[in-house]
Amino acid sequence: MKIFLPIHKPSNMPHIALPAGYPGIRSLFMYSPVTAAPLNHLVQTLLHDPATSTLTPGERELIATYTSSLNQCKYCASTHGAIAKYQLSGDGKLVEDVVRDPQSATISDKLKALLKIAAKVQQDGKQVGETDIAAARKAGATDKEIHDTVLIAAAFCMFNRYVDGLATWAPEDPAVYDAIGKQRATEGYMTAPFVIK
Amino acid sequence: MKIFLPIHKPSNMPHIALPAGYPGIRSLFMYSPVTAAPLNHLVQTLLHDPATSTLTPGERELIATYTSSLNQCKYCASTHGAIAKYQLSGDGKLVEDVVRDPQSATISDKLKALLKIAAKVQQDGKQVGETDIAAARKAGATDKEIHDTVLIAAAFCMFNRYVDGLATWAPEDPAVYDAIGKQRATEGYMTAPFVIK
């Protein structure tokens, strides 16, 4: 049985006429399928596919969540926070700890160093310095893991601006994000939106 | 006859080991083909395909150039500035005028209003207000054109951070950008890099 998520009334109106009942980027994917295709392909490759990175999907979702939190994008931070939780065996406290302060969270030194790089990218790519890269290497990060971190943080500077720049609907109910998180952690990003199986 | 662009010595070293002789994002596309595929697909759809937007490719390249200029990304601003020039029948002065001050450039009121929105998106998507949207609509912009503007500006906040966050090589020689500009304006983004026919 498939249950569609309930339709909430948005607290603010989006800047353009978007399909009703779909929150955040999903309303934009319904509105513009021609750009949704490469954007979904990108996020599937960056965050979900096990073969495309030596960072785990959980680590990659934490980088996306942390970047979205720094950009104060409620929809993306809540959604990817919930996906990260399910990728990390349900450890929601770890996700909250990382969002609050990565350096005091119970994560590897490598991920701490990579999240420092992500925070620099969120401000401006040129902020990333040789010392940041050296610290990540010393903690065990490979070139490819540094690359993936920079691109994930950069990509969420896009997704966050796309979602907020058009004032899309960010649901208030945490259960909505939890349901999306469970679905995406299991299915990835290429399946139909908002269906809880 | 095909002539490959000359290989220049980078003035700074990239943060990770990238293929030599390829500038900017092209070195990243060679390094990571798995993410290059959706990124190239995205930029082709956003900027080049005539059927995907009622904004002309020249207008879309100006939005990309202006956003990249605000992010002070030399490689992207120079490359898309050159592509914009070729999309605008060779009018390089117009591109320079838009980068300097869109509101005094010889462009439509609609494009002026859309570039104001792009500048807000470059800072933070939440900066885009109802008055910005109303001004764009009054100048004749459709919902789809507002959508495309927000996504182009957001996407270049990603591309700029990807290029600068890994300290890729930005050539000094303007002729390199001019050659890339001519190629991309003609061929789009899906063909092999750096070949002047």
Chai-1 contact restraints between the chains, C-beta under 6 A:
chainA,res_idxA,chainB,res_idxB,connection_type,confidence,min_distance_angstrom,max_distance_angstrom,comment,restraint_id
A,H15,B,I133,contact,1.0,0.0,6.0,A-B,restraint_1
A,I16,B,D143,contact,1.0,0.0,6.0,A-B,restraint_2
A,I16,B,I146,contact,1.0,0.0,6.0,A-B,restraint_3
A,I16,B,H147,contact,1.0,0.0,6.0,A-B,restraint_4
A,A17,B,D143,contact,1.0,0.0,6.0,A-B,restraint_5
A,V34,B,T45,contact,1.0,0.0,6.0,A-B,restraint_6
A,V34,B,T52,contact,1.0,0.0,6.0,A-B,restraint_7
A,T35,B,T45,contact,1.0,0.0,6.0,A-B,restraint_8
A,P38,B,P38,contact,1.0,0.0,6.0,A-B,restraint_9
A,P38,B,H41,contact,1.0,0.0,6.0,A-B,restraint_10
A,P38,B,L42,contact,1.0,0.0,6.0,A-B,restraint_11
A,H41,B,P38,contact,1.0,0.0,6.0,A-B,restraint_12
A,L42,B,P38,contact,1.0,0.0,6.0,A-B,restraint_13
A,T45,B,V34,contact,1.0,0.0,6.0,A-B,restraint_14
A,T45,B,T35,contact,1.0,0.0,6.0,A-B,restraint_15
A,T52,B,V34,contact,1.0,0.0,6.0,A-B,restraint_16
A,V121,B,R161,contact,1.0,0.0,6.0,A-B,restraint_17
A,V121,B,G165,contact,1.0,0.0,6.0,A-B,restraint_18
A,G125,B,R161,contact,1.0,0.0,6.0,A-B,restraint_19
A,G125,B,D164,contact,1.0,0.0,6.0,A-B,restraint_20
A,G125,B,G165,contact,1.0,0.0,6.0,A-B,restraint_21
A,K126,B,D164,contact,1.0,0.0,6.0,A-B,restraint_22
A,V128,B,G165,contact,1.0,0.0,6.0,A-B,restraint_23
A,I133,B,H15,contact,1.0,0.0,6.0,A-B,restraint_24
A,D143,B,I16,contact,1.0,0.0,6.0,A-B,restraint_25
A,D143,B,A17,contact,1.0,0.0,6.0,A-B,restraint_26
A,I146,B,I16,contact,1.0,0.0,6.0,A-B,restraint_27
A,H147,B,I16,contact,1.0,0.0,6.0,A-B,restraint_28
A,V150,B,G165,contact,1.0,0.0,6.0,A-B,restraint_29
A,V150,B,L166,contact,1.0,0.0,6.0,A-B,restraint_30
A,L151,B,Y162,contact,1.0,0.0,6.0,A-B,restraint_31
A,A154,B,M158,contact,1.0,0.0,6.0,A-B,restraint_32
A,A154,B,R161,contact,1.0,0.0,6.0,A-B,restraint_33
A,A154,B,Y162,contact,1.0,0.0,6.0,A-B,restraint_34
A,A155,B,M158,contact,1.0,0.0,6.0,A-B,restraint_35
A,C157,B,C157,contact,1.0,0.0,6.0,A-B,restraint_36
A,C157,B,M158,contact,1.0,0.0,6.0,A-B,restraint_37
A,C157,B,R161,contact,1.0,0.0,6.0,A-B,restraint_38
A,M158,B,A154,contact,1.0,0.0,6.0,A-B,restraint_39
A,M158,B,A155,contact,1.0,0.0,6.0,A-B,restraint_40
A,M158,B,C157,contact,1.0,0.0,6.0,A-B,restraint_41
A,M158,B,M158,contact,1.0,0.0,6.0,A-B,restraint_42
A,R161,B,V121,contact,1.0,0.0,6.0,A-B,restraint_43
A,R161,B,G125,contact,1.0,0.0,6.0,A-B,restraint_44
A,R161,B,A154,contact,1.0,0.0,6.0,A-B,restraint_45
A,R161,B,C157,contact,1.0,0.0,6.0,A-B,restraint_46
A,Y162,B,L151,contact,1.0,0.0,6.0,A-B,restraint_47
A,Y162,B,A154,contact,1.0,0.0,6.0,A-B,restraint_48
A,D164,B,G125,contact,1.0,0.0,6.0,A-B,restraint_49
A,D164,B,K126,contact,1.0,0.0,6.0,A-B,restraint_50
A,G165,B,V121,contact,1.0,0.0,6.0,A-B,restraint_51
A,G165,B,G125,contact,1.0,0.0,6.0,A-B,restraint_52
A,G165,B,V128,contact,1.0,0.0,6.0,A-B,restraint_53
A,G165,B,V150,contact,1.0,0.0,6.0,A-B,restraint_54
A,L166,B,V150,contact,1.0,0.0,6.0,A-B,restraint_55
